[in-house]
Amino acid sequence: MNATSAALLGTLVGAIVAFAGGGLTNLVSVRNERARHQAGKDAADMENLRRYTADAFTELFALNHAASWITWFAEHDPRAVNQQMTASFDTETNRAFPKLLGAMAMVAALNLRVYLELRPLQEHVFSLWEQVAFALHQQTDPDDAIQALRDCLPAAVELDDKLPKDLGRIMEMVRSEPRR
């Protein structure tokens, strides 16, 4: 092999090494960029999960507050339970339901496990709302309605105690969820 052939072969080997090195660098760069993109998406999903979980709790608290408020008055000042208070209950709960259901749907879309933890709380609050609404709108005797509302007060008080604890537990669960 003469000097020209050796130089040509060396140039060819150098070009192949440079091409392979460039290709490898590009592959690593693409992989790193995909990993950064996925990490950003995971962080955004986690932030959205936190926000929608908090939104769901906000509406659960609002629904429970409406029930607690009117049942407390039924127990302690039954004359205050009137059409205006009933209308206020209806307005507050009708405002909260769509927001709660929307937040729950978003939680389910982001993380089914967190949704399944929230679902029993939602059912508990819905059950209390149903009992209060029935007392306010279906009882024909005012004394029976007040008694039915009084009967709901322990469940409302229980939820007043339970919701903050579950908020802490579920938000901690959200924080410790593994990244996908």
N, C-alpha and C positions, 0 to 999 in steps of 0.2 A: 504494500500500500504506500503510495507516494504522499507527499506532504499535502497536496491539494485534496486528495481523497480523504485524508485524515482530518483536514480542516473542515471539509464538507460534512463528514460523518459527525464530527464534534459539534458543528453548527446544528445539524439535524437532531442530535441527541439533546442539545441545549434547548432547541425549539420544542421538542416533545416534552421535556421536563417543565419548561415554562408554561406550555399549554396545559399540561396536567395540573401543575401548581395553581394556575389561574382558575381552572375548572373546579378544583378542590376548594379554593378560596371562595368562589362563587357559591358552591353548594353549602359551605359552612355559613356564609353570609345569609343565604336564603333561609336556611334552617334557623339561624338566630333571629332573623326578622319575623319568621312565623311564630317562634316562641315568644317574642316580645308582643306580637299582635295578640296571640292567645292569652298571654298574661294580662294585657290591657282589657281584653274582652271579659276574662274571668273577674277582674277587679270591678269592671262596670256592672256585670251581672250580680256580684256580691253586694255592691252598693245599692243596686235596684232592689234586691231581695230585702236588704235592711230597710229601705224606704217603704216598700209596699207592706212589709210586715208591721212596721210602725204605723202606717196608715190604717191597716186593718185593726190594730189595737185602738187607735184613736176613735174609730167608729164603734168598736165594741164598748169602749168606755162611755161614749155618748149615748148609746142605746141603753146601757145599764143605768146611767145617770138619770135618764128620762123616767125609767121604771122606778128607780130608787126614790126619786123626788115625789112622784105621785103616790107611791105606796106609803112613804113616810107621812105625807099629809093625811092620807086615809086613816093612819093610826093615831096621829097626834092632833090633827085639826080637820076632821072630816067635812066640816062646812066649807072649807077652802077648795074641796074637790068639786069643781063646777065645770060649765061648758068651756070657759076660757082655759082652764088648766087642761082639760081634755084636748082642746084644739092645739094647745102648745105641745102636749105629748105627741099628738098625731103629726104635727109639723116637724118636730125634732126627729122623730123616728123615720118619717118618710124621707127626710133629707139624708139620714145616715145610711139607710139600707142600700141605695145604689152605690154609694161610696165604698161601703164595706164589701159588697159583692164584687165590685171592680178590683179592689185591692186583693181580695181573696183569689180572684182569677189570675191576677198577675203573680201572686206568690206561687200558685199551682204551676203556672207556666215556667217559673224560674227554678222551683225546688219542691217537688211533690212531698218530700219528707217533712219539710217545714209546714206545708199546707195541711198535711194530715195531723200535725200537732195542733194547729189552729182550729181545725174543723170542730172538735168537741166543744171548744169555747164558744164558737159561733152558734152551735146547736143549743147550748145552755142559755145563751143570751136570747136567741130566737124563742125558745120555750117560755122564758120569763116575759118577753114582749107579748107573746100570744096570750098568755094568761091575763096580763094587765089590759090588753086591748079588748079581750073578751069581757072582762069586768066592766070596762068603760062603755062598750058599745052593744053588748048583748044582754046584760042584766036588765030586766025590766023594773025590778024593785030597787030603789036607791039604797036601801039598807043592805040588801044582798050584794049590791055592787061594792059598797064600802067594805063589807066583810070580805069579799073576794079579793079586793085590793090589799086589805090588811094581811090576808093569808099569803100574799106574794112578798111581803116585806122581808121575811127571813131569807128567801132565795136572793133577793136584791142585795141584802147585807152580805150574804155569803159571796156573791160575785164581787162586791166592793172589796172584799178581802182577797179573793182568788185572782182577780185579773192582774193586779200589780205583780204578784208572785209569778204568775205565768208569763207575764211580759218579760220579766228578768230572765226566767228560765229559757224561753224561746229565743230571745235576743242573744243570749249566750250561745245557744245552739247554732244560731245563724252565724255568729262570729267564729265558731269553731268548725263550721262546715268545711270539708276538704275542697280545695279548688279542683275544678274538673280539668 
